[in-house]
Amino acid sequence: MIIKNLNTQNQLGLEITSSLFLLIAVFLFFILLVTAIPFHTGGFSSDGARVLRILNGGEAARFELLILKIISLSTSGTRPKDLDLNELAETVDIAKKLKLPQGVYLHGMLHQAAFDLGNIENAEIHLKSYLADIDEIPAGMHNMVYLDAAFFYAFAKRDLIVAENYWQKFKPNAFVTKAQIAATEACLLIMRHDFTEVEAKIKTCLSEIPNMPDQGNGLALKEKMERLQQQLAVKN
């Protein structure tokens, strides 16, 4: 009887496991199917659409290859200031010439590059362009732009009113990392002259930076947070 019960339980376990693997396989196949269909919507292109553009050659293919190169470099740890600015400029020119909707994201890349280089004036120009074209990107990604703006105006411009305005518009979601949120909170606290939790926010940011998908921006953010730590140490 005991052996029979064990066999029944084992059979049930195998059936559940098989069903689970089947569901996962169906889900993965659905993702593959959706991404393979060539389409463009809300500032995004499916993998299928991108492959078609690359296979067709010409400037559209060049644009896709440049974007892929920039993203792969950044995610693998190349800081914004170390990206090839000539290639960034070429990408912008192609996007404008061909009126490619994905070109809107280049505002963000150019903002981060100028910010990392310490060129605050150009960084603000690119950020304002990004904000002006914000309706061209998916609504869920608006929060990334608002957070970038809140951090920039708190850290670089020391303009609490503008920083607070964008911070109020920002709502956390899956696109935004904890490191970026903590960094912005730290800067806002300093601007409000509330230093009680600043060090904790900076530590949270530094501990979360390794989890950022964009490790290049992570390195730039790490340097900024370490600079804040040094400034706090001098004041204390």
MORADA-V796945 format. One record per pair of residues at least 24 apart in sequence whose ideal C-beta (glycine too) atoms are under 7 Angstrom apart, sorted by sequence separation. I is the first residue (numbers start at 1). GAP is how many residues later the second one is. D is the distance in whole Angstrom. If there is no record, write none. Layout:
i->I gap->GAP d->D
i->I gap->GAP d->D
This chain:
i->66 gap->24 d->7
i->67 gap->24 d->6
i->146 gap->24 d->4
i->66 gap->25 d->5
i->88 gap->25 d->7
i->127 gap->25 d->6
i->163 gap->25 d->6
i->107 gap->26 d->7
i->178 gap->26 d->7
i->179 gap->26 d->5
i->182 gap->26 d->7
i->202 gap->26 d->6
i->143 gap->27 d->5
i->202 gap->27 d->6
i->63 gap->28 d->6
i->85 gap->28 d->7
i->143 gap->28 d->5
i->163 gap->28 d->7
i->104 gap->29 d->5
i->123 gap->29 d->7
i->147 gap->29 d->6
i->151 gap->29 d->7
i->179 gap->29 d->4
i->83 gap->30 d->6
i->143 gap->30 d->5
i->154 gap->30 d->7
i->178 gap->30 d->4
i->179 gap->30 d->5
i->63 gap->31 d->4
i->144 gap->31 d->5
i->160 gap->31 d->4
i->177 gap->31 d->6
i->62 gap->32 d->6
i->63 gap->32 d->6
i->80 gap->32 d->4
i->81 gap->32 d->6
i->104 gap->32 d->5
i->143 gap->32 d->7
i->144 gap->32 d->6
i->151 gap->32 d->6
i->155 gap->32 d->5
i->80 gap->33 d->4
i->104 gap->33 d->6
i->123 gap->33 d->7
i->140 gap->33 d->6
i->143 gap->33 d->6
i->147 gap->33 d->6
i->151 gap->33 d->4
i->154 gap->33 d->4
i->158 gap->33 d->7
i->179 gap->33 d->6
i->199 gap->33 d->7
i->141 gap->34 d->6
i->147 gap->34 d->7
i->150 gap->34 d->5
i->154 gap->34 d->5
i->177 gap->34 d->7
i->198 gap->34 d->6
i->59 gap->35 d->5
i->67 gap->35 d->7
i->81 gap->35 d->4
i->101 gap->35 d->6
i->140 gap->35 d->6
i->177 gap->35 d->5
i->80 gap->36 d->4
i->81 gap->36 d->5
i->120 gap->36 d->5
i->151 gap->36 d->6
i->63 gap->37 d->6
i->79 gap->37 d->6
i->111 gap->37 d->7
i->115 gap->37 d->7
i->147 gap->37 d->6
i->154 gap->37 d->5
i->59 gap->38 d->7
i->60 gap->38 d->6
i->183 gap->38 d->6
i->59 gap->39 d->6
i->70 gap->39 d->7
i->179 gap->39 d->7
i->108 gap->40 d->7
i->115 gap->41 d->7
i->179 gap->42 d->6
i->183 gap->42 d->6
i->186 gap->42 d->6
i->45 gap->57 d->7
i->43 gap->58 d->6
i->43 gap->59 d->7
i->40 gap->61 d->7
i->43 gap->61 d->6
i->155 gap->69 d->6
i->43 gap->93 d->6
i->43 gap->94 d->4
i->44 gap->94 d->7
i->43 gap->95 d->6
i->42 gap->96 d->4
i->116 gap->104 d->5
i->112 gap->105 d->6
i->80 gap->136 d->6
i->79 gap->137 d->5
i->80 gap->137 d->6
i->75 gap->138 d->6
i->77 gap->138 d->4
i->78 gap->138 d->5
i->75 gap->139 d->6
i->76 gap->139 d->7
i->77 gap->139 d->6
i->74 gap->140 d->5
i->75 gap->140 d->6
i->79 gap->140 d->5
i->80 gap->140 d->6
i->79 gap->141 d->5
i->74 gap->142 d->4
i->77 gap->142 d->7
i->73 gap->143 d->7
i->74 gap->143 d->7
